[in-house]
Amino acid sequence: MVLLEQPDWQYKLMGHKSYAEFALHSTMAASPEVVMSFLLEMSKVVRPKADQEFEAIQNFKRENSGDPNGELDPWDEAYFTWLMKSAKYKLDSSVIASYFPLQQCIEGLKVLVESLFGVTFHGVPLAPGESWHPDVMKIVLHHPTEANLGYLYLDLKSRKGKHPICAHFAIRGGRRVSETEYQLPVVALVCNFSGSSLAPVRLNHSEVETLFHEFGHALHSLLSRTEYQHFSGTRVVLDFAETPSNLFESYAWDYRVLKTFAKHYSTGDIIPKELVESMVGAKKMFAATELQRQILYALVDQTLFGEQPSTGIDTMAIVADLKRQHTSWTHVDGTHWHTRFSHLTNYGAGYYSYLYAKCFATSIWQRMCQEDPLSLDTGSALRTKFLQHGGAKDPADILNDLAGSGIVRSCHGGIIPDITSLCKEMELLKC
């Protein structure tokens, strides 16, 4: 597949050599060179463990297929890793989901805001015509001394005709109206969790993680207190925006948090600690392979949006070459998997930002939250040093002030995350 020459008048008029350079000049990274330096460093560090995992999957396939010389194809990965995780940890997705009724998961969000921020989280009546569907709930966040902090619409259940996404939408940003008045933020959290009138909605754990991820975005908006709404909440530079959402994913994996709300839909029993430990073990089992895939996606993104020859490029050759360089997996001629990778259009030259966020969030979790994830002191620091600033303060200053020096470092005029905490968390990299 050949991608024609990029339309260049926009970024060249702005003095940039490529779309990637144009898109990144105002981010933390500041340039494609900094992003590539970060991605190549991560690729080098993760490769040994990812190769070990590849060999383990290949050996498993050979043992179970009866073909001692069988090779792995890209489509083998999901199937055989699922079999290997199932064999080791004996996990049953229906059993896990039985501990996560949707209403209990909403209770989990209440636990978070009450424990971390001393904020109540409760439903309020909807005005006539205010809701776009009967399933929608309106929530107010209320602080006992600060009054209301913001409003959150929850539209969590799937239905016919609803767009199949899970996302946070900022309806109205917060801003200072006067010395005594603040315009409260209003946001919507939209998901597509399936259920029926006969079987109440129960979430698999990946959906619980998604709910907490999107709630992290919502908290960024709701707890922001900026002078201008253009800096409110998630209106930050691209490679900083996913940090709160990644941080709150960690809460969905911590047993100390889960035991406060994850209760069996029929018996009310708290989720067993052993089950959560197995879930965490299964998550980490092929963590290097998953991280390597994200690195590859980001490398493809940076390369396709980077500086290009005027004659156009063969995108398939680029994708195949990057896969050979940075993974053990083969490329299959005639396949064009990158054409279904929608983030190439939604996040052109910015997909690396998810890896930035993963590094930042892991450092914050380990330095501040891991010892006592529901501490009011921790929540106070997260709110006053991080969430309330939105995009009105330099993100590197926010991170250093919140979690201490070393969480970021300078590189060729830009900022990259320190990867040490991610190494420790994933138990797979040589740090």
Secondary structure as GFF3:
##gff-version 3
##sequence-region A 1 431
A	DSSP	beta_strand	2	3	.	.	.	ID=ss1
A	DSSP	alpha_helix	9	13	.	.	.	ID=ss2
A	DSSP	alpha_helix	19	24	.	.	.	ID=ss3
A	DSSP	alpha_helix	32	65	.	.	.	ID=ss4
A	DSSP	alpha_helix	76	89	.	.	.	ID=ss5
A	DSSP	alpha_helix	93	97	.	.	.	ID=ss6
A	DSSP	alpha_helix	102	117	.	.	.	ID=ss7
A	DSSP	beta_strand	120	123	.	.	.	ID=ss8
A	DSSP	beta_strand	137	143	.	.	.	ID=ss9
A	DSSP	beta_strand	147	157	.	.	.	ID=ss10
A	DSSP	beta_strand	167	172	.	.	.	ID=ss11
A	DSSP	beta_strand	175	176	.	.	.	ID=ss12
A	DSSP	beta_strand	182	183	.	.	.	ID=ss13
A	DSSP	beta_strand	186	193	.	.	.	ID=ss14
A	DSSP	alpha_helix	205	222	.	.	.	ID=ss15
A	DSSP	three_ten_helix	229	231	.	.	.	ID=ss16
A	DSSP	three_ten_helix	238	240	.	.	.	ID=ss17
A	DSSP	alpha_helix	243	251	.	.	.	ID=ss18
A	DSSP	alpha_helix	255	258	.	.	.	ID=ss19
A	DSSP	alpha_helix	273	285	.	.	.	ID=ss20
A	DSSP	alpha_helix	287	304	.	.	.	ID=ss21
A	DSSP	beta_strand	313	314	.	.	.	ID=ss22
A	DSSP	alpha_helix	315	326	.	.	.	ID=ss23
A	DSSP	three_ten_helix	337	340	.	.	.	ID=ss24
A	DSSP	alpha_helix	343	346	.	.	.	ID=ss25
A	DSSP	alpha_helix	353	364	.	.	.	ID=ss26
A	DSSP	pi_helix	365	369	.	.	.	ID=ss27
A	DSSP	alpha_helix	376	385	.	.	.	ID=ss28
A	DSSP	three_ten_helix	387	389	.	.	.	ID=ss29
A	DSSP	alpha_helix	395	403	.	.	.	ID=ss30
A	DSSP	beta_strand	408	411	.	.	.	ID=ss31
A	DSSP	beta_strand	414	417	.	.	.	ID=ss32
A	DSSP	alpha_helix	420	426	.	.	.	ID=ss33
###
